[in-house]
Structure formats: structure tokens, C-alpha cells
Amino acid sequence: MYQYNDFDAAFLAERNRQFRGQVNRRISGALTEDEFKPLRLMNGLYLQLHAYMLRVAIPYGTLSSAQMDKLALLAEKWDKGYGHFTTRQNIQYNWPKLADVPDMLDALAEVNLHAIQTSGNTIRNVTADHFAGAAADELVDPRPIAELIRQWSTDHPEFQFMGRKFKIAVSGAENDRAVLKAHDLAVRMVKNDAGEIGYQVLVGGGLGRTPMIGKVLSDFVSKEDLLPYIEATVSVWNQIGRRDNKYKARIKTTVHEHGIDDIRARVEERFALVKKTFGGYDQVLLKEIEEHFAAPAFRNAPTTEFDSAYDANPAFRSWADTNLSDHRAPGYAIVTISIKKHGDTPGDATADQMRVMADLARQYGHDELRISHEQNVILPHVHKSDLPAIYAALRDADLHTANIGLVSDIIACPGMDYCALATARSIPVAQQIATRFDELKLEHDIGHLQIKISGCINACGHHHVGHIGILGLDRAGVENYQITLGGDATFDAAIGQRAGPGFAYDEIVPAIERLVLGYLELRTDASETFLAAYKRLGMAPFKAYLYPEAQANAA
């Protein structure tokens, strides 16, 4: 993983020094809250419903054990003992005192972490496939490109005060685990007919109040041209994007209004000018960055311990079946640690749990962890012989829930429990759904099913691309939950379709239960997933389970 050089360290130290002065001026009253707002947003500090919230960047989702230990320290020393991992591969601290934030940032800098550009109308934290560098289906590790983009975009003078925020995702795998088509811009590693590796560039995706699926801007951009091509794209949008209405200021609206062909022509024209200014230095920098992402020294050892535990221990076998993924190295596996125990808050991890995961990475995982946009934690490189020991440690820390990809592995935003923008609660709904299906003991029979919950139309919970999406709204002062069906977060991305009228807070969990039990009756066999059944049958039969009274009245 990338290690800061002297320039990086000095830049961050000076940035933190400046912000410490700004915080002191705010506390003294020399700055009003309105004057302080743009300064704090540039450093990841929000003013939420109850307190300030600090959002810390985890670039492309990659952490070392030392960094995870530091995140635990922040939670324990300056917050309430936990942190919240987000759908942007960040971590949020919901209860810091303003006077403590500079100390928190200085502590983060000790392990090469920061909160720069995790907020504001700028290029946000670059996200990536959480299995990057490990996945069996990967063409190229995309993280060096993600780091190059991070360095290029940090404090870029042209892109610090744009019309709206801009989100970039990268992936180097056949399967999309980064929700590429829901981003403002996405980079996907591909191979052309000559066998050369380059990049497909997508643009104009996004969720929120007007969800749109990203479109292909270029089928193939060479390694040498990628960064100037991205700069040209962002520059074109920054020039012609809407600024009269913040709800129409994202690049998705610009692409929709101008059309992808017009945007492509503008980008190509701008790219011809921009490319001359790079002079090849970006490629020199990229080569230096790539050295930081060399694969670890994988070991060749028998897997008999894993095989024996798998055969003898049903609980271990259940966990292995759901929480392990194929690794590109023989004898290895990718471990996804669920931080969604039934009834817990999705994405929350205590300081003690963070330290357990850091220790496991140190001892068994080549000192690497990943944070997924699905709000779980990954050990990307684990030899199978170590899996029984890892499972035992996770069980002792209450981190052994075997539910990855199942109905209780719910993505949920903080909702009205924390967020000033939220119009409904998300966390309690997620907790109740997970608890109910744990009581029914049907999760593994149901199989792969993604439920995503947002507490407002900003869609931080990605409900639009959930197989089952839940959107909480305010209806005349009362929480009301709309259900969408058929969303897809893969490269075959699709926006879910609204099923019908919303449900009251006390009705939403029974409605989801009826819907999922109905799916079990509708599917052809146990291999047909919820999404596959929906695509085969359409909305009507599922809607009948959601609204049985309407069905009865119609009869």
C-alpha cells in the first residue's frame, strides 16, 4: 500500500496546522459558523443533527493494521467508543468536540490518514473494488491508478469549488464490486484487441433524487492518456454544468441534457489541449506508486487445517460458505468480516473490534485490511490454513456473523438518528429486518438478497440499486417508507422500480417479510435469486404480496 513521502507528510502537517488555527478562531468567536463552514468542509468536518461529525478518508478502502489501530484510538479517546464505516469507504465519528478535531487530525497524520476532500464541492475520496489486488477475476490491481487520481485531485486549484461534489470509482475486475455506474466518473481496466491494458471510462452515473446509470464515455483510454482524459472530463463539466439549481448541478444532469455524444466531443477537444500540459510526469509518478502495491509474498502451504474444520464444524462451514471469496493465489481466500450482527447498527465497529481486526491483519493477513462500500471489513490475503484460527478470534470478538450477501447484510445510512438531512430513520428499520429474519432462520434458504435503506432522497444508502430498496420520507410529519424492486449494483446496473404506496414505520418490516416469503413461493428452485426471479416475473406478483388488501379488493 502507498506510503507517504516527505512531501506528503509536510503537506498534511501544514494543512492540519492551518485548520487548527481556523478551529481556534471559530471557538474564540473570530469566525462565525457561516464563515467557518467552507473551511471545515474542506477538512471533512460536518455539523450534523446533534454534534459535529468528522469524516475520515480511507483512500480506495485500503488500511494497514497500524491505521486501523489509530481509527480505534480516535473512537476511544475522542468519540463514544465506536466509528461508522460508510458506503464511500470512509469512517465517520459522530460525536467529536470541536476543540479536539485538530488533535484527531494530527493523530491520523501519524499513520498517513486525513480527512481532506471527504466533503464539499470537490473531488471526493476515490473508491475502489474492495477485493482489489486479491480477486481471482481481476485483470489489474486498480489501486495505483486510484492513488494517482487521489494525488492529482488533492487541492487541485480548478476543482476545489465546483457546482457540486464529484465522485470517482475504479475497478480492475471482471465483476463490478465498486458500483461503477452509480458514480460521476468511473474507470474500469480493460484489454483491447491488441492485448494492451487500458481503461474504459464511464460518466454521468449517480443516485439521489434523480438516479441515473453511467454511460460509456470512452471504450479505451491508454495508461498514458488516462489522467489528462479525466482532467478534461471534469473540466468540461465544471465549465458547462448547471449552477442555477444545486439539485441539477451534478454531471449526470449535464450528460442527460447535452447527450453523451456532445459531452464526448467536448471532452476530446479539451483533452487535446490538456494532454500537452502533463509532459509525462504523471507516468513517472505512476511507476513510483505502482512499486508500493507489489503483491505480498504468498506462501505455499497445505490447507488441511481448513479442510478438517470445514468438515467437522457446521458453524465454521456456514461462515466459510458465506464470508469467503476466491483469491487469485492458490491456497488463499478473501475474508469478509461482517460488522452487521443481527440487531446491530450496520457499519458500526467498536474500538475493541477494530483492534481485533487490526491484530488479525498483522498476524494472518499480510498487514492489509479493506473497507467495502457495503460497510464491512475485509482481510484480502489469508492463507486457508489460518482460517480456523481467524474464525475463533472473530467469534470471541462477536464478529463471526455468517451473513455476507444475505438478507441481514443491509446497507443503511445513519438516517434521522444522526443526519440533519434525513427525513426518516434507517438504522432501526435495518435492525428490525435483520432481527426478524434471524428469528425466522431463513437467511441461507433465501440466498443472495441485497436490501439497501436510505433515510432521505439523497440516497446515501444506495436504495436505488438494492434488489429491495427502502426510502424513508416525511409525509406530513410522519415517517413513510417507499419500496423499490429490481435494483442492481453490478455492471448490469439498474434502478429499482417503485412498487406502490409507502408504508408506515410500524408496517415496513411486515411488508418486507411478506415480500421475501412471497419470493420463496415464486422462485423456480433454490438457485434462482430474488433479482433473477424479479427479472423473470416482473413487478406484478411481488406487488401482490406487498399489498394483499388491494389484491383482495380487486378480486
Secondary structure, 3 states (H helix, E strand, C coil): CCCCCHHHHHHHHHHHHHHHHHHHHHHHCCCCHHHHHHHHHCCCEEECCCCEEEEEECHHHEECHHHHHHHHHHHHHHCCCEEEECCCCEEEECCCCHHHHHHHHHHHHCCCCECCCCCCCCECCCEECCCCCCECCECCCCHHHHHHHHHHHCCCCCCCCCCCCECEEEECECCCCCCHHHCCEEEEEEECCCCCEEEEEEECCECCCCCECCEEEEEEECCCCHHHHHHHHHHHHHHHCCCCCHHHCCHHHHHHHHCHHHHHHHHHHHHHHHHHHCCCHHHHHHHHHHHCCCCCCCCCCCCHHHHHHHHHCHHHHHHHHHHEEEECCCCEEEEEECCCCCCCCCCEEEHHHHHHHHHHHHHHCCCCEEECCCCCEEEEEEEHHHHHHHHHHHHHCCCCCCCCCCCCCCEECCHHHCCCCCCCCCHHHHHHHHHHHHHHCCHHHHCCCCEEEECCCCCCCCHHHCCEEEEEEEECCEEEEEEEECCECCCCCECCEECCCCEEHHHHHHHHHHHHHHHHHHCCCCCCCHHHHHHHHCCHHHHHHHCHHHHHHHC
